[in-house]
């Protein structure tokens, strides 16, 4: 019996491993990764590393054991639905005890392009008959703060209008995952996870201006103009409509939050956007 984290060297996966090691011994944790060398810092902490790519069913068949608790961290590739199905199939064949999945805020009610694969993955897990927990993650604050260097030069751009965002820091979501993976009573549960407070992109630009001492404006564009900006910035073509669709979802209030599941699970308030901005500026 182990707690198995897929995509364990990614931004979220690394934090989940760290949060787990604050709760359980290292020999109870397994990291599934594509690159063993990249996972060396995890292995150095006493965590078993298993190499398996979402595109390699044979490797995935060896990644899980009977009675393991598995965290499927959603992929980023265009074919991620097929990848998720491969993980689910491997988990079924191994006889895992439970599978947790990092889904999207709103689940089946999330009416935008980015959500489609998440909704289909949730259904595939339900169809598998495996005990499950859905971690329906809202927007990560770092989606914006990772772009601060560009924002300080070009301003904040988007097409979300005055739509509100209930974001939280990645570590908040990682802590929630660790709580669910190590605790009891989470089977057949779907948690709507988002930050405690909401903000607009105008609010974000104002906070960034305040903390940086520079004048940063939010430039609200039409979806068509945002498409051109993202394309010119070198965003891969398949992801441009996804990002534009997210801003439309924000404008429609779909990422404005669905309660306090996240702060309740982690036992503390979620990280304010101002704190994530400060951390990025001081990095």
N, C-alpha and C positions, 0 to 999 in steps of 0.2 A: 504493500500500500504506500503510494507516494502522491504528492501533489505535483502535478506535471504542468509546466507553463510552456506553451508554444511561443514562437517568435520571441524568445527570451532575451535576445540581445537588442531588440528594438527599443525605442524611446519608452514605451509603456512597459514592455516586458522586463526591462532592467529594473525599473522601479518596483514592479510587482515582486520580483525576486528579493529585492532589498527589504520590502515590507514583510514578506513571508519570513525572512531570516530574523526579524525582530519578534516573531511569534512562535516559531517551531524550530527544532534542530535542523541543521543543514542536510543531514542524511535522510530527511523526510521530503526533500525538495529535489525535483528533476527539471533541468532546463533543456528544452528541445530547440535546437538551433540549426541554421544552415551551414555555418562556418565555425568549426571547432576552435580555430585560432582566435577568432573574435570573442569567443566565450571564455577565454583563459582567465580573465578576472573573476568570473563566476565560479569556475572550477577551483580557483585558488581559495575560495571561501568554503570549500567542502561540498559543493553542490554537484551531483552527478550530471554530466552533459551527454545528451544523446543527439546525434546528428540526423536530421530528417528535414527534407524540403517538402513544402506543401504540394509540390508537383511530382513527388516521388512516392507512389503508393507502397512500394516495397519497403522503403525506409520507414514510412509512417507505421507500417504493420509491426515494426520492432520498437516503436517509440513509446507505446503504452502497455501497461500490464493490467492484469485482473485486479479489480477493486481500486485502481488509481482514481484520483479526482483530477480532472483535466480542465485547464483554462485554455480555450481556443481564442486567441487574440486575432481579430479580423485582419485579413491580408490587405494589401494595397494594389496588387496587380489587377489588370483589367479582367482576368479570368478568375477572380477570387472566389466566386460562387462555386466553381468546380473544385477549387482548392479546399474550400470549407467542407464540401461534400466528401472529399477524400479523407479529411481528418475525422469527420463524423463516422464514416464507414470503418476506418481503422479503430476508432474508439469502440464502436459496436462489436467488432470482431474480437477485440481484446477483453471485452466484458468489464469496462470501466464502471466505477460506482456512480459517477456523476460527471456531467460536462457543464461547464460555465462558459458563456459566450459574451464577448464585448460587442453589444449590438448598438442600436441608435435610439436616442431619446424619442419616445412615442411609439416605438415598435410598429405594429401594423397601421397605426394612425399617422406615421411619418410620411407625408405625401410630398416627397421630393426625390430627385434622381439618386442621390447618394444613399438613400435609405433602401432602395429596391433590393440590393444584394443582402442587406441585413434582414429584411423581412423574409426573404426566401430562405436564408440560413436558419432563422428561428423555426420556420415551418419544417425544414429538413430535420432539425433536432427533435421537434415534436413527433414527426413521422418515424423517427428512429426508435422511439420508445424508451430512450435513455432518460434517467433522472436528470433534470437540468436546472440551471439558474441563468436567467437572462440579465446581464448587466447593461442596461440601456443608457449608454454614456451620452451626455450632452457634449457641447463644444468645449475643446481644450483651450484655455487661455493662451497657451504657448503657440497656438496657430497664428495668433497676432503678434505676440511678443518676440517670436523667432524672427520676425521681419522688421524689427525696430531699426536696424542699420539702414534699410531702404526707406522706411517711413520717415526718418529724420531728414532725409534728402528730398524725397518726393511727396511726402504727406501720406495719409491713409486713404486708400481708394476702395470703393465698393459700390454696390447697388442695393444696400439693405435699408436705405432710407432711415426712418426713426425706429426701426425694429429693434427689440430688446433681446439681449443675449444673456442667458444664465450660465456663464462659463464657470469652470473650476480648473484648478491646476492639475496637471497629469498625476502628480503624487496623490492628490485627493482620490482620484479614480483608482489608482494603484492600491491605496490603502483599503478602499471598499472591496476590491477584488480579493485582497489578502484576508479580510474579515470573512467574506463569504466562503473562501476556499478552506479556511481553517475552522469554521464554526459549524454549528448544527442548526437545523430548522430552515434551511434556505432552499430545499428541494421544491421544484415546481413553483418557484417565485420569479417574478419579473420586477426588477427594481428600476425606477425612473430616476436617473442620477444627473443632477445638475447643481450649479452653484446656488448659494443662499440668496444672492442679490443679482439684479439685472443691470445692464448698461447698454447704451447705444454706441455706435462707432464714433459719434460726435463726442460722447462722454470719454471714450477711450483716447481720442486725439487730444482732448483737453487735459486729461491726466498725464499723458505722455509729454505734452508741452510743459506742464507744471514741473514734472520731475526732471526733465532734460534741460530746461531753461531755453528751449528753442520753440519757435512758433510752428506747431504741427497742425494742419487743418485736415478735416475729413472732406474728401471730394466725392460726393454722391453722384454716380454716373448712371446712365441707362444701362440695362443689361447688354445692349448691343455694343455700347462704348466700352463697358467692362470686358467684354469678350475680346475686343481689339487690344486693349491694354494688356490683358493676360497673355494673349498670343504673342504680342510684341516682346513681352518679358521672357519668353522662352518656355512658358508652361506647356508641357506635352499636350497635344491636341485632344486626346481622350479625356483629360482632366478639366479642360476649360469649361465645358458646359456643366460639369459637376459642381465646380466652384461657383459659377454664376447661379446655379440652382440653389446652392446653400444660401446665398444672399437673398434670393427670392423667398426661401423658407424663413429666414430671419425676419424679413419684411412682413411676412404673414403670421408671425408670432409663434412659429413652430419650435423655436429654440429658446423660448422665453421661460422655460422651466415647468416642472410638473410636480412640485412638492418638495419635501425635505428628506427623501430617502438617503441621499448621500451623506449629509451631516449626521443623520441618525445612525447610519452604519459605522461611520468612522469615529463617532463620539466627540466631535468638535465642529466648530464652524468651518465651512469651506474657505479656501484661500481667496481673499479679495483680489480683483484684477489689479488694483494699485500695488499690491505686494509682488505680484508676478512681474509687473513692469519694473519695479525697483530691482528685483533679482536679476532681470535681464540687463538692465543698465549697469549693474555692478559686477556683472560676470567678467 
